[in-house]
C-alpha cells in the first residue's frame, strides 16, 4: 500500500469513528488534515475508541496534544541529528578525515 492510500484509509477510519460518536464529518476531515500522518490518526482512533469523548472540545484537545507530541518528536530528532554532526566535527574536524 502506498502512502497516499494508507493516508486515505486512515482518514476514512478516523472520519467514521468521529461520525460514529455523533460529531460532524467535517470535524473528522479537519482533524485528519491537522494530524497529517496515518500513525497520528491511529493514535487519535485509539483515544476515540477507548475514551468515547462526549464533546468537540475533548476531541480537539486530544488532537492538539497529539500534534504537540509529534512536533516535539520531530524537534528531538532534528537535535539528535545536529548533535551527531557536531560530534563528528569535534572528533574528525571539518574535513571529515577519519
Helices and strands as residue ranges (DSSP letters): H 3-20, H 25-35, H 38-51, H 56-92
